[in-house]
Amino acid sequence: MKFIYNQREKMTDFIRDNKQNFQDKLLSEAVNVATKINDILEKGNIDLLRNAQKLALYVVEQKEEQLVAFAQQEGIAWAEHALTLAFKLEWVQAIRRTLWHFLYQYDRMNNHFDGREEFYALEKRINDRIDQFLNTFLISYSKYKDELIASQRDLVENLSVPIIPLSQSVAVLPLIGMIDIHRIQTIEEKVLMGISDLKIETLIIDLSGIANMEMHVVDHFQKILTGISIMGCKAIITGLRADLVRTMIHSGISFKDKAAAKGTLQQTLKEYLEQNRL
């Protein structure tokens, strides 16, 4: 064991002592990435050459815990700064080839490897650690990206259902754009929670920004109006456009027994302001 440990120390010293040669060989192995070294440093504050040597030393020294932590850190950094994943894959494979080149040079200088068994044992240790780094990096990268996308989706969903209080009991919900099955489910959740949390007694829903809805969406919207009524809240719909009304007529769906209908949001707000003398 002491012999193996001493060999690792000598290998790491060899890599450190030949730092410039290591970097030159690495850049020659990763032609595409080599032209982006400075861009990546400026964009993500990631020093590829320094990190490459760190990875190589972790691999040779068999520092598994530090290698995994480093891979996780790298995965987050590349995902956070939206750096090209293809560059990272090319770079890690170039590090693998460069490391093997230097191990070969070291062993040739020191007349190591008496047999194939010793070589294959080293080959497994080195490649397993490189693969471990790469797999951990990709998992960390993907996890961060998924969390970022989920966070952005939540933000968009909240912005897409903007319940605006006008008073302690009245609020406006202006809906704009396309409403698909996913968004109508979000509208249902946000509206019913909003009525409960804000103690809304009257909810004005403006549909002037909605050109049309698919039939299953119209049906779901009708159920939302039923839910609003069950919660003791009065719904007022404004801005119904001709195409949407036509869809409702031909499908036999009507909102009149579940909500009052007004011409425009401006007209409804004017009436509300006059009634409350605000």
N, C-alpha and C positions, 0 to 999 in steps of 0.2 A: 504493500500500500504506500509505503514511504517513497519507493522508487517511482510509482505512478504519479504521486503528488509532486515529486521533484521534476518529473518530466513535464507536467503541466506548467509548472513555474518557468521552466526553461523555454517552453513554447510561447508562453505569454510574453516573456522578455524578448524573444526573437521578433514577435509581431510589433511590440512597442519600439524596439530598436530600429526596426525597418518601416516606421510609420509612413514615410513619404513614398517608399516603394509600394507599400500596401495600397495607398490611395491611388497612385498612378495605375497600378494593375487593375484596381476596381473600376476606375473611370474608363479604362480601355475595354472592360467587360460589359459596361452598361452605357452604350453609346447614346441612346435616347435620353436617359436620365442625366447624363453628364452635362448636356446643354441646358438643363433646367435647375442645376444646383443652386445658383444664386436666386432664381425666381422663387423656389421653394423656401429658401432661407428668408427672403423678404416677406413672402405671403404668410407663412406659418411659423416663422422663427424656428425652423427645424434645420439643424446642421447635419446633413446627410452623411458627410465624411466622418465626423466625430461619432455619430450614432452607429455607423457601420463598424468602426473599430470597437466600440463598446459591445455591440452584439457579438462580434468575433471573439472577444475576450471572455464574455459570459459563456459562450459555447465551449471554448477550449477548457476553461476552468470548471465546467460542469456546474455553474451556479444557476440551478433551475428556478429557484424562487425569484431571484433578481431578473432572470430572463423573462419569466411570465409577467411580472409587474411592468417591465419595460415594454413588452409587447402590448399590454393593455393600454399603457400610456400613449404609445405610438398610434394605436388604433383610434383612440379618441382624438388625438391631435390631427390626424389626417382627415377624419370625418368632419371635425369641427371647422377646418379651413377648406373643406371641399377640394382636397388635393386628389389628383388622378390616381385611381387605384392601380391602373396598369403600370404606372411608373414604380409604385412600391413593389409590385410583384417582380418586375424586371430587376429592381435594385437588390432585393433579397436573394434572388437567384445568382446575381453577379457576386454578391458577398459570399455565397456558398462556393462558387468556383474559385474566387480569389483566396479564400481561406484554405481550400484544398491545395492550391498552388503553393502557398506558403508552408503548409505542413509537409508537402513533398520536398520543398527546398530544404527545410529544417532536417528532415530525416535523411536526405541524401548527404548533407554536410556531416551528420553525426553517425552515419552507417547504422541506422535503426532498421527494425522489421526483419527479424530472423525468419519469419514464416508467414503464411497467408492468414493463419488464425488470428494473429495479433493485428494484422491490417484490417481484417473484417470487423473485429471488435471495435477498433477505432472508427471505422467507416460508419458503423451503426450508431455509435455515440454522437458523432458530429452531425450526421444527417437527421437523426431523431431530434436533436436540439434545434436545428434550423427549422425543421418542419413544425416543431412545437411552437416556436416563435411565430411562424407564419400563420398557423391555425389560430393561435390566441389573438394575433393582430386582427385577422379577418372577423373573428367573433366579436371582438371589442368594437371594431369599425362598424359592423352591421348593427350591433346593439345600440350604439350611439345614434346612428342614422335613423333607426326605427323609433327611438325615443324622441328624436328631433321632429320627425314627421308626425308622430302622434301629438306632440305638443303644438305644432303648427296647425294640425287639424282641429284640435280643441279650440285654439284661438280663432280660427276661421268660423267654426260653428257658433261660438259665442257672438262674434261680430255679425253673423248672418241672421241672428234672431235678436235684434236690438229692441228690447222692451224699454220704452222711454216714459218714465212717470211724469204726468202733468200736475198731479196733486197727490194727496195721500190715498185717494181711492180710484183715480183715473190714470190710465196709461195708454200709450200708442205703440203699436207694433207695425212698422213699415216693412213689407217684404218685397225684395227686389231680386230679379234674376230667375234662373232655372230652379225649379223645385222637383227633386227626384225623391225616390223612396227613402234614401238615407237622410236627406235634409228634412223631409216631412216628419220623420221620427224624432229628429233633433228639435224641430219646432214644437212637437207635442210635449217633449220633456221640459223644454225651457219655458213654455207658456204655462203649463200646469204648476211647475215649481215657482214661476214668477208670481202667479196669482196667489199662491200660498204664502210665499215669503214677503211680498210687498203689500199684501192685503188689498189686492185690486178688486174693485166692485164693477168697474166698467173698463173693458178693453177694446180700443178702436184698432181694428186690423185693416191696414191699407194695402190693397192688392193692385194698385195702379201700375206697379213695376213688374207685374206678372202677366205675360201675354197669354199664356195657356198652361194647362196642367193635363197630365195623363189621367185617364179615368181612375186608376187605382189611387192616384194622389188626391184627386177630388174626393173620392170616397173616404180616404183617411182624414182629409181636412174636415169633412162633415162630422166625423167621429170626434175630432178635436173640439169642434163647436159644442158637441154634446157634453164633452168633459168640462168645458168652460161653464156651461149652464149648471151642471151637477154641483160644481164648486161654488155656486151662488153668485157667479159673475155674469154680467150682461155683456154680450159681444155685439159690436157694431162693425159692419163691413163697409169699407169705402173703396171707390176706384175700380169696381168690377168692369173689366174690359169686354168688348163685344164677343171676341173669340171664346173667352172663358164662359160667358153667359150662354153662348150657343152650345158649347160642349155640355153644359149642365142641363139645358133644355132637352137636348136629344137623348141624354142619358136618364132623364127622369129624376135628376137630383135637384133639390132645392134647399137653400139655406134659410128660407124665410121663417120657418118655425123654430129655428135655433139661433138666429141673429137678426138684428135690424140692419137694413141696407140704406146707405146714404150715397149721394152722388160723388162727392169728392172729399178728400181729407181736409182741404182748406175750408170747405163749407161746414163740415162737422166741427172743426176746431173753433170756427167763428161762433157757431151756435153755443158751443160749450163755454166759450169765454164770455159771451153775452149773458148766459144764464147764471154764471158764477161771478160776473162783474169783476173779472181779473184784469 
